[in-house]
Every structure is written in structure tokens, then in C-alpha cells.
Amino acid sequence: MDKLSGKHWVTWADTHAKNSKELTSLNESFKTDVDAFIGALEKAGATVSVNATKRSDRRAYLFHWSWKIALEKCKPSDADLKVGVDIQWDHGNLAKSLAGAKEMVNSFRLAVPPRSNVAPSLTSNHIAGNAVDMTITWSGIIKVQNKRGKEISIPFDNNVNTNSVLHSVGESFGVLKHKSDAPHWSHNGR
Amino acid sequence: MLHIGLTTGDNMKKLLISFMFVSVLVGCSLSEQHASTQQGSNSQSIGWLDKECLAIRNPNFVIGDQFTVVDFSMPQQQFNVEIVSESPDEEQCAPLIDERKVINLDQGFTFYMVDGLPTDFDSGIALLKSDYVISNVNGYQTVDLNGDKKPDFLSQCFSSEGIHFTVNDGAVNGPALWASYYYLAYDLEANCP
């Protein structure tokens, strides 16, 4: 395979650096907590749909450096090496290096707003296996047993970020809500 | 409803009662509108874009409907666009790629493709042209969303996995009058306050 950066690395990532939607890919202790929380919600009548669990650090590496190089936030030669990802960011020609990185940014469908300094992150709770993205829905009010066995009534709220009662039940299981990203729960709320 | 032109005492009482009834109705309507706006749910004529893909909580737009799009360059620019197709697929519309689709659809958005944006456009807020007048204030494209005759500012920021689009009351960092979230499904170096 061609080591030089370019669109073919997106195809490579879709095979060798895939993200997971499986709870089994989470860290064991967090998985146990999430299993218990989801079990309690489903027992009470909620529907839980898991969208993302552990994300690939290799994929995050490709996102991060393709974005930084394509937007000229760094030189192609500045990119770190990554074990298991034998990519060559520096084509020996700046225009070709930028073109290769831009192909990847476009094919990964990364956001590139004007004036942005917000690169895809190299580290996160998802990458560490300590976060889950999920939607939780029900009608009306459900009665959920928290980890201590206490029954808690939770009204449905279209905005999950403001449903503090649901957050408190999750917290009892060690699954903490991130307050601004709707589907995101983790071991520490970040 | 107001019975204009009635002059007898009884009719004056009816007029007063009718006026009070209308006042209460208007008051309730405004407070409900304000409340729903604060929650970001009163957004049927405001949406956001990723490239030429418009996400908006309104399934009733048709081809030819026109919007003004504001971007986040500085100075901010506005573009006139119109809907050119409905029900785009994930090739056309990045919010609908596999890992983003479920969460973005779950928020109740309908997706449309628009025409009229420059090729380097990345993201922005779209306002239905017939509903909103856009004014330039010191390089910012503003709209009077809450009818208080003061400019409200359009902005975006990044949280850990997505973009928050907001219309802010009276200042760039004012309280959000309208807010919407685009789930990107990858981790970001967040910059939201």
C-alpha cells in the first residue's frame, strides 16, 4: 500500500481502524456499570439505542493529523508517528502534502469551519473505552431502580441534557452524563 | 372578537371582558413562544448546514424555498440559497453518514440540499428568507429573533463530539434564544464556553 497520505488511507481506516458500537469493547469496569444502567432502564420500559462505544486511536490519529496539516496548522513533518499506522504525511512537496491531507479530511467528512482551531482529538474517554453514546427514550414517566435499589420516577424530557433525574440515576451506576453532548455518557462525565 | 363600536354599559363590560381575554391569550402565547425558543424547539424556520446539506426541524419545505445562510468567517457573510432537493443520501449529506445518522435523525431534523453557496463554505445557520431580516452589525450578520428591536448574534462552538449552533440574545456571548446540535461522532478539542 502507498504510504503517502491520501484518500486510500480512509479505505484503510474503514478496515483497520474501525470504531465500535459494541458494549463488549468497553473497559471491563465501565462496561459492567453501563450494562447495569441500561438493564435498569430497559426493565423500567425505556428503549436504549447504543450508537458508539470504543473509538479507534488509529482512526483518531488519522483524523487529527490530516486536519492539522490540511488546514496548515502545522507542517507535514510535524506529525507524530503512530505504531500500526505506517503513513507518510510529508510528500517532500508542500502542495502534494496538503492535497493528500485534504483528500483525507474530505473523505472522513471532518468539519473545517473558518477560523477554527478545534482539531479532532487524539485522546478521549471513547478512545480509552470509558464512554458510550446512546439515546434513551420512553413515554411519560418510568420508575427506574437506581444502583441502591431505590425506585426513582423519571419524566421524559426531550432534552436529555436537562433531565437531571435521569443523570442522577446514571450516576448511581457510575455512568455520568456529559452536559452538552446529548448522547454522551462516560465514567467521569467528560 | 373586540366588538369595536359597542357603546352601551353591558356592551362596554363585554368589550372589557373580551379585551382581558385577548390580553391573557396574547400573554400566554408570548410566554410559551419565549419558553420554547429558550429550549431551542421553536425552530421550524431556522436550521444549520454542513456544506450544502440543510438540517431543520420542519418536514414541509419544498424545492424552491429560499433561505439566508450566515457563515462564521469574520466578517460574517450571508448567502441566498434555495432548496434544490429533498431526502438527500449520506453521500450528499454528511450528517447522515452511518455513524452520525441515528443521533441526528433522532433530534427530529429533516434534511434538504440547497444551492447558492461558495465551494469553500463549511457550515452555517440558515434562516427562512421570508421570516427574517438580516442586518450587518460591526461585521456580524444579525437577526432580531425575539422582537426586542435589538440585534441577536449567530455563532457556533465545538463540544466534545459536535457543533452547537446558537442565536444569542443581544450580544455575541448572550444567552441562547435558539440552539441546535450537530452530532459529529468523533472526538474534538472542545471550545464551547
Interface residues (C-beta under 8 A of the other chain):
Chain A: N19 S49 N51 A52 R55 A60 F63 R109 L110 A111 V112 P113 P114 R115 S116 N117 V118 A119 P120 S121 T123 S124 H126 I127 D133 T135 N158 N159 H178 S180 D181 A182 P183 H184 R190
Chain B: Q39 G40 S41 D50 D71 F72 S73 M74 A94 I97 E99 V102 I103 D106 Q107 D122 S123 Q156 F158 S159 S160 E161 G162 I163 H164 Y181 Y183 L184 A185 Y186 D187 L188 E189 A190 N191 C192
